[in-house]
Amino acid sequence: MECLDSIFPIIIYILLIILIIVLIVLGIRLIKTLGKVDKVVDGVNDKVNKLNGVFNLIDTTADAVSAMSDKIVNRITDVVTNLFSKKKKKKKEEENDG
């Protein structure tokens, strides 16, 4: 029993030392990995910023096409509405005359 009392703390201390060393190594590797990830993110940001002009051009073109199509649809709707309203006016005039 006395043997366990003297050996058990030594085993625990050795395991704690090993655990601390492993955690230090993992921390160093994590710092290196984060440095590499940071470089990749910076590269992606640079490329995205270069493409922002193209995306703005596409967005502006899409807005212009949408506005033109809205105008065309509104004019067609106005023409159709005017045709039906003229027919209704003619029918009312015929009913009033007749």
C-alpha positions in Angstrom: 0.0 0.0 0.0 2.9 2.3 0.8 4.4 1.5 -2.6 1.2 2.6 -4.3 1.2 5.8 -2.3 4.7 6.7 -3.5 4.4 5.4 -7.1 0.9 6.8 -7.9 1.8 10.5 -7.7 5.0 9.9 -9.8 2.9 8.3 -12.5 0.4 11.1 -12.4 3.1 13.7 -12.6 4.7 12.0 -15.6 1.4 11.8 -17.4 0.7 15.5 -16.7 4.1 16.4 -18.1 3.4 14.4 -21.2 0.0 16.0 -21.5 1.5 19.5 -21.2 4.1 18.7 -23.9 1.4 17.4 -26.2 -0.7 20.5 -25.7 2.2 22.8 -26.4 3.0 21.0 -29.6 -0.7 21.1 -30.7 -0.8 24.8 -29.8 2.3 25.5 -32.0 0.8 23.6 -34.9 -2.5 25.4 -34.5 -0.7 28.8 -34.7 1.1 27.7 -37.9 -2.1 26.4 -39.4 -3.9 29.7 -38.6 -1.1 31.6 -40.3 -1.6 29.5 -43.4 -5.4 30.0 -43.3 -4.9 33.7 -42.9 -2.8 33.8 -46.0 -5.4 31.9 -48.0 -8.2 34.2 -46.8 -6.2 37.2 -47.8 -5.7 35.8 -51.3 -9.4 35.0 -51.6 -10.3 38.6 -50.5 -7.9 40.1 -53.1 -9.5 38.0 -55.9 -13.0 38.9 -54.8 -12.1 42.6 -54.7 -10.8 42.3 -58.3 -14.1 40.7 -59.4 -16.3 43.3 -57.6 -16.2 45.5 -60.8 -17.5 42.6 -62.9 -20.3 41.9 -60.4 -21.3 45.6 -60.3 -21.5 45.6 -64.1 -23.6 42.5 -64.2 -25.9 44.0 -61.4 -26.3 47.3 -63.3 -27.0 45.5 -66.5 -29.6 43.2 -64.9 -31.3 46.3 -63.3 -31.4 48.0 -66.7 -32.9 45.0 -68.4 -35.4 44.6 -65.6 -36.5 48.3 -65.9 -36.9 48.0 -69.7 -38.9 44.8 -69.4 -41.1 46.5 -66.8 -41.7 49.4 -69.1 -42.6 47.1 -72.0 -45.0 45.1 -69.9 -46.6 48.3 -68.6 -47.1 49.6 -72.2 -48.6 46.3 -73.3 -50.9 46.3 -70.3 -52.0 49.8 -71.1 -52.7 48.9 -74.7 -54.8 45.9 -73.7 -56.6 47.9 -71.1 -57.4 50.7 -73.6 -58.8 48.2 -76.1 -61.2 46.7 -73.5 -62.2 50.1 -72.2 -63.0 51.3 -75.7 -65.2 48.2 -76.3 -67.0 48.9 -73.0 -67.5 52.6 -74.0 -68.9 51.6 -77.3 -71.3 49.2 -75.7 -72.5 51.8 -73.3 -73.0 54.4 -76.0 -75.0 51.9 -78.1 -77.1 51.1 -75.1 -77.7 54.8 -74.4 -78.5 55.5 -78.0 -80.7 52.5 -78.5 
